[in-house]
Amino acid sequence: MKRNQVDFRNFPVSRLAEPHTEGQAAADCGLKLWPMAEPADHAPPRAAPHASAASQPRLRSIAFVWESFAFHHLERCAACASHFAGGLDVYGLEIATYDANYNWREGSDGTGFSKITLFPGEVRQKIGTLRCALRIVATCLRIRARHVFLCNYEAPAIFLSAIALRLLGRHVVVMQDSKFDDKQRHIGFELFKSILYSPYHAALAAGQRTRGYLRFLGFRDERVFVGYDTISVERVRRMAGTEAAPSAITLAERHFTIIARFIAKKNITLALEAYAAYLADRSHRRPPRPLYLCGSGELEPALRKKAEELRLEHVHFCGYLSEEEVARMLGSTLALILPSIEEQHGLVVNEALAMGVPILLSDNCGARDLLVRSGVNGYVFEPDNAAGLANFMIALDRDEAEWTRLSLGTRRFLPAADTGFFVDAVERAVAQFA
């Protein structure tokens, strides 16, 4: 088996061990650090002017840079800290406390690594490009980062940081889940985009379509490693407070669930139309299952109006949910529905798999590549096919044996959903520079 392939039959569900509590902490005025024990040599003396190469401070850390942190960012850093304990210190660099696009609330999971907030209390989108780039580069130098993993390649500050870090001899890796089929592409812009990737030595990709897109943009195949979008399966199950399906909650108590931002690309209107078709089917005798819409966004008024027009009495708008509330919601879900027109990955699919929930998702969703096989742990439909989605909803509602089979089928995909898969990809990327 090739190094970058995963054997789903033998891959462990979780590679998380006890958190490592030793490492090198950064001392930076005004920067928010995740608590971590500091060894005595955390601030080495400046080398003498004519010191030999052997006497220079050893680059012994790895840094992951994201705009703001949610649970899954902390979990990936913690898993890497455990895995690389004794070899590389792990740092999680959060650019800002807040992000205008996501309502992430910082979690408490994440020990064994140093978390540094570069701009505490600020919103990422309000930070100037040069100011942001300088802070990223200065912090990476201060913590002696040898390997730097960056997200959001298209942001000017990230591009400038990648160039500077590469010129300074660091190994720079881009983390990405974009795919070629996310939107209509134009050759001129794609050629320009390839320039933005030029500073990077390697890439972490969410799935095979992302990998193919990165190859199209100029990366060599052996420098692209699949395993980016992951979560902690154990954390989701712990927060849910119940066993994963098909155990615990009975089938009769379960409901359909959508967890997404209420924006156009999530295509929730189509799901409402499919739910109306599901309700119109009179062949089932039991009361119809409710549909829970979990999220918020600019289209909420329009979606509420659409539900009223279709007379959908069993649709419940639940608002924005925290990570713990999401886990509990999935614990009582019959099937997760993700009908997106554009979806780079869809981490809620990972969370649903952790709870044994079958997936109904459009073929535009990136999570389909690794985490969903139609007829094995869910069904895949076209994002303009409301009738197809309705038929899948009817099938799962009627056939308990089929639902149970799909629920049990989710277990096969847990290794690729869990943080251990991210650690494996990082390890293979770092090994390229050995």
N, C-alpha and C positions, 0 to 999 in steps of 0.2 A: 504494500500500500504506500502511496506517495506521502511525503512528509506533511503536505498541506491538506490531506484528506482526513476526515474523522470517521472512525469505525463506530457507528451508533450502537452496535451491539455490546461493546465493551467499555465505552467511554464512561467514566464515573459521573454520577449526577452532580457532584460538587467537589471541587478541589480545594475548597476553603479549609484552612487549618486554623489553629489558634493564632490570633493576631500577633505579629512581631512588634515588640515595643521598643526595640533599640534602633537607632538610626541617627542621621545627622540633621539637625534642625537649623533653619535659616534664621539669622538675626537681622531683621530689617525694620527700621523705624517706620511705624505706621502700618505695617502689614499684619494681618490677622493670621495666626498660625494655629493649625490643629495641634492639640496637646501631644507631645511626644518627648520621650526621654532624650537628653542631650549628652552624648559622650564628651569626654574632656577635650577631644581634639576637634571640636566642631568649628573652631575658628583658627585654622592653621596660620602660622606667621608668614609674612610676605617673604618670598624667596630672595636670596641675595642677588645682586646684579649679575654676577658671573656664575650663578649656580648651574650645575649640570642638569641635564634632562631628568636624570634619575632622582634628583632631589626636589623636583617640582611636585606640587600637590596632585594626588591621583584623582582623576575624574571618576567618581564612584556613585553617582546617583542617576535616576531616571525620572523625568518630569512629564506629567500629563496636563495639558492645558485645555480647559473648557471655559466657555463664557460665564456660566454659572453652574452650581452644583445641585444635583438632585440625588436621591438615594442611589440610583444606578451608577453615577459617577463615583460616589464614595465606595461602593461595593467593588468596583473594578480596581480602584487604587488599593483597597485593603487586601484583595485577593493577590495582587501583584506583590505587595509588601510581604505577605506570608510566603509566597513562592520564592522571591529573590532574597529572602532574609540571609544576612551574612555576606551577600555578594554585592547587591546594589540597594542603596537607600531609595525609597520611593517618595515622591512629592506630587501632590495634587495642586495645581495652580488654577485657582478660580479668578477670572479677570475681575468680575464685579459681583456684589451680593445679589443684585436683582437683574432680571432680563425682561424687556418689554413684551416679549412674545410668549413667555411661559410663566405660569404661576407656581413654579416649583418652590416648595418649602423645604429648607435644609433639614435633613434628617440627622439622627444621632449615630447611625451605623457607619463605621469607618475608623478603625484604629490600626496602629502599627505603621502609619505613614504621617508625613507632615502635610497639612492642608494650609495653603497660603492664599488669602484673599488679597489680590493686588490693589483693589480699590474698594475698601469696606464701605458699605452703606450707599454705594452709587449704583446707577443703572447703566448697564453695559452700553447701550446705544447712545448715551450722552457723554461718553469718554472720547476725547480726541484721538485721532489715529497715531500721531507721533508720540504723544504722551503714553498711550497704551503700549506701543511697540517698544519704546525705551524701557518701560517697567518690566515687560516680559523678558527682554534680553538681559537686563541687569540682574533680575532675580535668578534666571537660569545660570548666569555666571557665578553669582553669589553662592548658590547651592552646589556648584561644581557639577552640573548636569552633563552627563556624557551623551545620553539619549533623550531627545525631546520629541514628544508626540503632540501634534497640534491639530485642532479641529477648526472648521470654518475657513478653509483655504482662501475663499473669495473675499474675506474681510481684508482691507488694506493693511491694517495693523498686523494681522497674522502673516500676510505675505512679506512685509518688511522684516518681521521677526525671523521668519524662516530664512530669508536671505542672509541676514546678519549672523544668525547662529551657524549656518553652514560655512560662511566665510571664517568664522571663529573656530572651525574644526569640530563642531558638534554633529552628531548623527540626527538628522531631522526626518521624522515620519509623519505623514498626513493620515488622519482618521476620517473616514468618509462612508456615507451610506447612499449618496446620490446615484441614480441609474440613468442610462441613456434614454429610457422610455418615460421618464418623469414628465417630460414636456416636449414640445416641438423644438428640435435643434437646428441651428444654422451653422453651416460649415465655417464661416468667417469668425463667428464668436467662439466656436469650439477651438479653432486654431489659436485665438487669443488666450483662451482659457488654459491651453497647454503650457503657456508661458508661466501662468500662476503656479503650476506644479513643478516647474524646473528646479526650485531649491531643494526638493525632497529626495531623499535617498530611497525611500520605500513607502508603502502604504498599508494601512489596515482597512479592509473592506467588510461591509456588512453581509454581503452575499455574492453569489456568482454573477448576477447582473451588474453589481457595482464593480466587481473585479474586471468584467469585460469592458466596462466603460473606462476604467482607469488604464487598461491596456490600450484602448483606442486613443487615449490622451497622451500616450507615450511611455507608460511604465512597462518595464520588462516583467514578464509573467512571474519569474522567480522572486520578484521584489514586491509582490502584492499578496497579502496574507488575510484570509477570510476568518472573521471572528470578532467583529467590532461590537455590534449591538447586543448586549447581554444584560441580565439582571441576576440577582441572587434568588434562586428558587427557594432556598430555605427561609429567607426573609419574608417572601410573599406568603408562604404557608404559615409562618409564625404569626404574621399580622392578621391573616384571615380568621384565625381562631377556630378553624374547623378542618376536618380532613379533606383532602382533594377528592373530587368526583372520581368514580361513581359512588363513593361511600358517603356517609353522613346524611346530608339533606336529601330527602326523597325527590323523585322526579316530579311529582305533582306540585311541589313547592317552588320549582325553578321557573325562571323568566328569561326572556331575551334581553340582551344588554348591548348598548353602544357606549363606548367611552372614548370621547374625542372632543377636540375643540369645535365649536360651532362656526366653521368657516366653509367657504365654497368647496375647496378641494376635498373635504371629508365626505361630500355627497350624501348627506343625511336625508335630504328630500327623497332620494330614491328608496332609502330604507323605509321611510314612512309610507310610500306607495306600495312597497312590497308587503309591509305589515297590514295595510288595508286589504290587499289581495288575500293574505293569510286569514284575516277575519271573515272575509266573504265566503271562504270555503266552509260549507256546512256539513261536510262529511264526518267531522269529528264530533263526539258527544260531550266531551269535557268542556268546562269553561275555557275561554281563550286565555292564553298566557299573556301577561302584561309585557310591555316593552319599556325598559328603563333607559332614558337618555341622560348620560352623565357627562357634564361638561358645561362650558359657557363660551360666549363669543358673540361677534357682531350679528350673526344670523339667528340668534335665539328668538327675537320677535317674529321673524318670518317663519321659523319652524313651528312655533306655537300656532300661528295663523293657519299653516298648512294642516296641522293636526286637527284643528277645529273644522276646516273645510272638509276633511275626509271623515269627520265624525269618529275620531279615534279616541274613545273613552278610556281605553286601557293604556295610553301612553303617559308615562310619568317623567317630568323634567326634574332631575335630582340636583342640578347645579354642579359646581366644581367639587371634586372629591380629592381628599388627601390620599397619599399612598396607602395608608391603613384602611381608609374607607373603600378604595378601589379593590383591595384584597378581599375585604368582607363582601363586597358586591359580587365579585367573581365567585366567591364561595357558594352562592346560591343561584348561579347562572346556568341556564340550559345551554346556551350557545352565545358566543361573542360574535357580533356583527361588525365588520369593518368594510364599508362599501366605497372606499376612497377612489377618487379619480387620479389623484397624485399622492403617493405615500412612499417615502424613501425606505422606511422599514415598518414601524408600528410596534413599539415596545410593549404595548398592551397585549399583543399576541404572546410574547414571552410570559407575561404575568398570567394570562389565561391558561397556558399550558401548565404552569406551575400548579394550578388548581384543577387540572384534569378536564378543562372545559373545551369542547369541540369548537372549531373556528369556522365561521362563514365569512370569507373575505374576497375582495375583488382581485383579479389577477394583476392589477397595477401595484399592489402592496409588496414591498421588498421582502417582508417576512415570509412570503410564500416560497422563496428560493430554498430556504433551509428548514423552515419550521412547519410547513403545512403541505400535506399531500392529499389531494382530493380523493375521498372515499377511504382514507386511512385515519385521519384525525380531524376531518372537517370536509368542507366543499369549497371550491373556487368558482366564482362567477364573473361575468363581464360587468363593468361598472355602469352599463346602461341597461342591464337586464333585470328589471324589477320582478318580472314573472319567474325568472330562474331562481332568484333569491327567495321568493315566496314559496316556491315548491320545496326548496331545501328546509325552510322553516316548518312547513307542514309535515315533511317527512320526519324531522326530529321530534316534533310534537306528538305524532301518532305512534311512532315505532320505538318503544323503550329498548328493545334488543339492539337496534341500530345505534341509538344514542349511546348505549353502554359500550358497544364495540368501538365507536369513535372516541369516547372518553378514555378507554384503556389504551387506544392508539396514541394518545398524546405522550405517553411515557417514553416512547421511542425517540422523541425529539427533545427531551429535557437537556441532554448534554450540550446541544448547540444553543440552547436558550440561557444557560447558566454562565456565571462569571468565569468558570474554569476554562471555557472556550476562548474567552478574551485573553486570559493568561497564556494559553497555548500560542495564540497568534502573536502576542507581544514577545514571548520567548523566541519564537522563530524569527521575528524581525530583528531582535537584538543579536541573535546568533549570526546574522549576515555580516555583522561588523566585528566578529571575533577575530 
